[in-house]
Amino acid sequence: MNDPTPYPEVNDLVRTLLEKAQTILGDQFVGMYLEGSLANGDFDRDSDIDFVVVTDEDVSGDLFTTLQAMHDRLATIDSWWAIQLEGSYMAQHALLQYDPAHTSYPNIERGRGERLKMVDHDDAWTTHRYVLRERGIVIVGPPLQTLIDPVSPDDLRRAMLTVLNGWAILILNNPREIESRAYQSYTVLSVCRILYTCQWGDVVSKLCAARWAKEALDERWAPLIDRAWEGRRGPQGQAQAEDVNETLAFLRYARERSQPVETSRAAVQD
C-alpha cells in the first residue's frame, strides 16, 4: 500500500486497519477505500477518517464479532486518530445502488467509547456513494466506478431533502438534541452542506459549504455559521441558548428554502 494521504499518522492507522480487516475477512475482502473530507478536501485535525470496506457478502455472526473486537483494540492505539475512524463494511450488492431491502451493515462512528454496530444505511447514504465513486481514494481493490452505479444530481437532491426534513422534524420537536456545542455546531454546518447540494447537485466539504452559505444565504445566518465553525474546533460544553434558538430558526429557514426546489421538480415530473 502506497501512502494514500499526506498525513503520516493517518496512513499508519489506515495501514493497520487494512491489514487487520484483510486478515479477518479473508476471501470475503473485496477492497478498502477512503471518502469524506480526505476525498472531498479540507481535511484537518478536527476531521474524521471516513472509510469503507467492501465485502463479497453481508457481514454478520462471528465475523461481525471479530471485527468489533478488532475495532475495540484499534481504539486503544496511542494516536489522536485512533478514535477518529468512521466507516462501514458493505457488501458489493449493497454498495452498487440503494436497495431498501438490504440496508443494515456494520458501522463505527468516531469518538471515545464508540463500537462497531449494525446501522441502517438508507437512501441518505447516496451522498457517500457519490463521493466514493467520484472522488474516493482506493487503498486496495477494484476501481470504484465498477462497484457503484452513477449517482445523478437529482439523486443527491432527493436524498438531502429526505435528510433535511427528517432531521428538522426530530430537532424542532426536541430542541434538547442540540444542547451540546458539538452537535449544535455539527447541525449548522451540515445544513449548509445540504443546502449547497440542493442548490448545485454536488457534495462539498463543510468548509466550502459554510463559505458558500455565508455568501448565498440571508446575511442573518453568517454569525451563526461562524460560531458553528468555532464550535467544530472547540466542541466541549453546552451550546449557548442563543445558538440553540438560532439553529432551530436556521432549520426552519432551510426547509422553506428547499421547498421551491422540491416543488418545481415535482411540477416538471407531472
C-alpha positions as CSV (number, residue, x, y, z in Angstrom):
1,M,0.0,0.0,0.0
2,N,1.4,3.4,-1.0
3,D,0.7,6.3,1.3
4,P,-2.9,7.3,0.4
5,T,-2.8,10.7,2.2
6,P,-0.3,13.4,3.0
7,Y,-0.6,12.6,6.8
8,P,1.8,10.0,8.1
9,E,-0.1,9.2,11.3
10,V,-3.3,8.7,9.3
11,N,-1.5,6.5,6.8
12,D,-0.2,4.4,9.7
13,L,-3.7,3.8,11.1
14,V,-5.2,3.1,7.7
15,R,-2.4,0.6,7.0
16,T,-3.1,-1.1,10.3
17,L,-6.9,-1.2,9.7
18,L,-6.3,-2.6,6.2
19,E,-4.0,-5.4,7.4
20,K,-6.4,-6.4,10.2
21,A,-9.5,-6.3,8.1
22,Q,-7.9,-8.4,5.3
23,T,-6.8,-11.0,7.9
24,I,-10.3,-11.2,9.5
25,L,-12.3,-11.2,6.3
26,G,-10.1,-13.4,4.2
27,D,-11.8,-14.3,0.9
28,Q,-14.7,-12.0,1.8
29,F,-12.5,-9.0,1.5
30,V,-13.0,-7.1,-1.8
31,G,-11.5,-3.7,-1.2
32,M,-10.9,-0.7,1.1
33,Y,-11.5,3.0,0.3
34,L,-11.4,6.4,1.9
35,E,-14.1,9.0,1.4
36,G,-15.3,12.1,3.4
37,S,-13.0,15.1,3.8
38,L,-9.9,13.1,2.8
39,A,-11.6,12.7,-0.6
40,N,-13.5,15.9,-0.7
41,G,-10.8,18.2,0.5
42,D,-10.3,20.5,3.6
43,F,-9.2,17.6,5.8
44,D,-7.8,18.9,9.1
45,R,-7.2,17.7,12.7
46,D,-10.9,18.1,13.5
47,S,-11.9,15.7,10.7
48,D,-12.6,12.0,11.0
49,I,-11.1,9.3,8.8
50,D,-14.0,8.0,6.7
51,F,-13.5,4.5,5.3
52,V,-15.5,1.8,3.5
53,V,-14.5,-1.8,3.4
54,V,-16.3,-3.7,0.6
55,T,-17.1,-7.4,1.2
56,D,-18.3,-10.1,-1.1
57,E,-21.3,-10.9,1.1
58,D,-23.0,-9.4,4.1
59,V,-21.0,-9.4,7.4
60,S,-22.8,-11.0,10.4
61,G,-22.4,-13.5,13.2
62,D,-18.8,-14.4,14.3
63,L,-17.3,-12.3,11.5
64,F,-19.0,-9.2,12.9
65,T,-18.0,-10.0,16.4
66,T,-14.4,-10.4,15.4
67,L,-14.4,-7.1,13.5
68,Q,-16.0,-5.4,16.5
69,A,-13.2,-6.7,18.8
70,M,-10.6,-5.6,16.3
71,H,-12.0,-2.0,16.4
72,D,-12.1,-2.1,20.2
73,R,-8.4,-2.8,20.1
74,L,-7.6,-0.2,17.5
75,A,-9.3,2.5,19.7
76,T,-6.5,1.9,22.3
77,I,-3.6,2.8,20.0
78,D,-1.6,5.7,21.2
79,S,-2.6,8.1,18.5
80,W,-5.0,11.0,18.2
81,W,-6.5,9.3,15.1
82,A,-7.3,6.0,16.8
83,I,-10.8,7.2,17.8
84,Q,-11.4,9.2,14.7
85,L,-12.2,6.2,12.4
86,E,-15.7,6.4,10.9
87,G,-16.8,3.8,8.4
88,S,-18.8,0.9,7.2
89,Y,-18.4,-2.7,6.0
90,M,-20.7,-3.1,3.0
91,A,-21.4,-6.0,0.7
92,Q,-20.9,-5.4,-3.1
93,H,-24.6,-5.7,-3.9
94,A,-25.5,-3.0,-1.3
95,L,-22.8,-0.6,-2.5
96,L,-23.8,-0.8,-6.1
97,Q,-27.1,1.1,-5.6
98,Y,-29.6,1.8,-2.9
99,D,-31.7,-1.3,-2.1
100,P,-34.4,-0.7,0.6
101,A,-34.4,-4.5,1.2
102,H,-30.8,-4.5,2.3
103,T,-29.7,-1.5,4.4
104,S,-28.3,-2.8,7.7
105,Y,-24.5,-3.1,7.7
106,P,-21.7,-2.8,10.3
107,N,-20.7,0.8,11.0
108,I,-18.5,2.6,13.5
109,E,-18.7,6.3,14.5
110,R,-15.8,8.4,15.6
111,G,-15.4,9.1,19.4
112,R,-14.3,7.5,22.6
113,G,-16.3,4.5,23.6
114,E,-17.9,4.0,20.1
115,R,-18.1,0.4,18.9
116,L,-18.9,-1.3,15.6
117,K,-22.6,-1.9,15.4
118,M,-25.3,-2.7,12.8
119,V,-26.7,0.6,11.3
120,D,-29.3,1.4,8.7
121,H,-27.7,2.7,5.5
122,D,-30.8,4.3,4.0
123,D,-31.3,6.5,0.9
124,A,-29.4,9.3,2.7
125,W,-26.2,7.2,2.2
126,T,-26.5,8.2,-1.5
127,T,-24.1,11.1,-0.8
128,H,-21.4,8.6,0.4
129,R,-21.9,6.5,-2.8
130,Y,-21.4,9.7,-4.8
131,V,-18.3,10.9,-3.1
132,L,-16.8,7.4,-3.2
133,R,-17.5,6.9,-6.8
134,E,-16.3,10.3,-8.0
135,R,-13.5,11.1,-5.5
136,G,-12.9,8.1,-3.3
137,I,-9.3,7.1,-2.5
138,V,-8.5,3.5,-3.4
139,I,-6.4,1.8,-0.8
140,V,-6.8,-1.7,-2.2
141,G,-9.4,-3.1,-4.6
142,P,-11.1,-2.6,-8.0
143,P,-11.9,0.9,-9.3
144,L,-14.9,2.4,-7.5
145,Q,-16.7,3.1,-10.8
146,T,-17.0,-0.7,-11.3
147,L,-18.6,-1.1,-7.8
148,I,-21.0,1.8,-7.7
149,D,-23.6,2.9,-10.3
150,P,-23.6,6.6,-11.3
151,V,-25.4,9.0,-8.9
152,S,-27.2,11.9,-10.5
153,P,-27.5,15.4,-9.2
154,D,-31.2,14.8,-8.7
155,D,-30.4,11.6,-6.7
156,L,-28.3,13.8,-4.4
157,R,-31.0,16.4,-4.1
158,R,-33.7,13.9,-3.2
159,A,-31.5,12.2,-0.6
160,M,-30.6,15.5,1.0
161,L,-34.2,16.7,1.2
162,T,-35.1,13.5,2.9
163,V,-32.3,14.0,5.4
164,L,-33.2,17.7,6.0
165,N,-36.9,17.0,6.6
166,G,-36.3,14.1,8.9
167,W,-33.6,15.9,10.8
168,A,-35.5,19.1,11.1
169,I,-38.6,17.4,12.5
170,L,-36.6,15.5,15.0
171,I,-34.7,18.5,16.4
172,L,-37.6,21.0,16.1
173,N,-39.7,18.6,18.2
174,N,-36.9,18.1,20.7
175,P,-34.5,21.0,20.9
176,R,-32.6,19.3,23.6
177,E,-31.0,17.3,20.8
178,I,-28.7,20.2,20.1
179,E,-27.9,21.4,23.6
180,S,-24.3,20.2,23.3
181,R,-22.0,22.6,21.4
182,A,-20.6,19.8,19.4
183,Y,-23.9,18.6,17.9
184,Q,-25.3,22.1,17.6
185,S,-22.3,23.2,15.5
186,Y,-22.4,20.0,13.5
187,T,-26.1,20.6,12.7
188,V,-25.5,24.1,11.4
189,L,-22.5,23.1,9.2
190,S,-24.4,20.0,7.9
191,V,-27.4,22.1,7.0
192,C,-25.1,24.3,5.0
193,R,-23.9,21.3,3.1
194,I,-27.4,20.1,2.5
195,L,-28.5,23.5,1.1
196,Y,-25.4,23.5,-1.2
197,T,-26.3,20.1,-2.5
198,C,-29.9,21.1,-3.1
199,Q,-28.7,24.2,-5.0
200,W,-25.9,22.6,-7.1
201,G,-26.4,18.9,-7.1
202,D,-22.9,18.3,-5.8
203,V,-21.3,17.4,-2.4
204,V,-18.6,19.6,-0.9
205,S,-16.7,19.9,2.3
206,K,-18.1,21.6,5.4
207,L,-15.7,24.5,5.0
208,C,-16.6,25.0,1.3
209,A,-20.3,24.8,2.1
210,A,-20.0,27.2,5.1
211,R,-18.2,29.8,2.9
212,W,-20.9,29.4,0.2
213,A,-23.7,29.7,2.7
214,K,-22.3,32.9,4.2
215,E,-22.4,34.5,0.7
216,A,-25.5,32.9,-0.7
217,L,-28.0,32.8,2.2
218,D,-29.7,35.5,4.2
219,E,-27.0,37.5,6.0
220,R,-28.7,36.8,9.3
221,W,-27.0,33.3,9.3
222,A,-23.4,34.4,8.8
223,P,-22.7,34.9,12.6
224,L,-24.3,31.6,13.4
225,I,-22.2,29.8,10.8
226,D,-19.0,31.5,12.1
227,R,-19.8,30.4,15.6
228,A,-20.5,26.9,14.4
229,W,-17.1,26.7,12.8
230,E,-15.6,27.8,16.1
231,G,-17.6,25.1,17.8
232,R,-16.3,22.5,15.5
233,R,-12.8,23.3,16.7
234,G,-13.8,23.7,20.4
235,P,-16.8,21.3,20.8
236,Q,-16.7,20.9,24.6
237,G,-19.5,22.0,26.8
238,Q,-23.0,23.2,26.2
239,A,-24.3,25.4,23.3
240,Q,-25.4,28.9,24.1
241,A,-29.1,29.3,24.3
242,E,-28.9,31.9,21.6
243,D,-27.2,29.5,19.3
244,V,-29.7,26.8,20.0
245,N,-32.6,29.1,19.1
246,E,-30.9,30.4,16.0
247,T,-30.2,26.8,14.9
248,L,-33.9,26.0,15.2
249,A,-34.7,29.0,13.1
250,F,-32.0,28.0,10.6
251,L,-33.6,24.6,10.3
252,R,-37.0,26.2,9.6
253,Y,-35.3,28.6,7.0
254,A,-33.6,25.7,5.3
255,R,-36.8,23.7,4.9
256,E,-38.6,26.8,3.5
257,R,-35.6,27.5,1.1
258,S,-35.5,23.9,-0.1
259,Q,-39.3,23.7,-0.7
260,P,-39.2,25.6,-4.1
261,V,-36.6,23.2,-5.4
262,E,-38.7,20.2,-4.3
263,T,-42.0,21.7,-5.7
264,S,-40.5,22.8,-9.0
265,R,-39.0,19.4,-9.7
266,A,-42.3,17.7,-8.8
267,A,-44.1,20.0,-11.3
268,V,-41.7,19.1,-14.1
269,Q,-42.2,15.4,-13.4
270,D,-46.0,15.9,-13.6
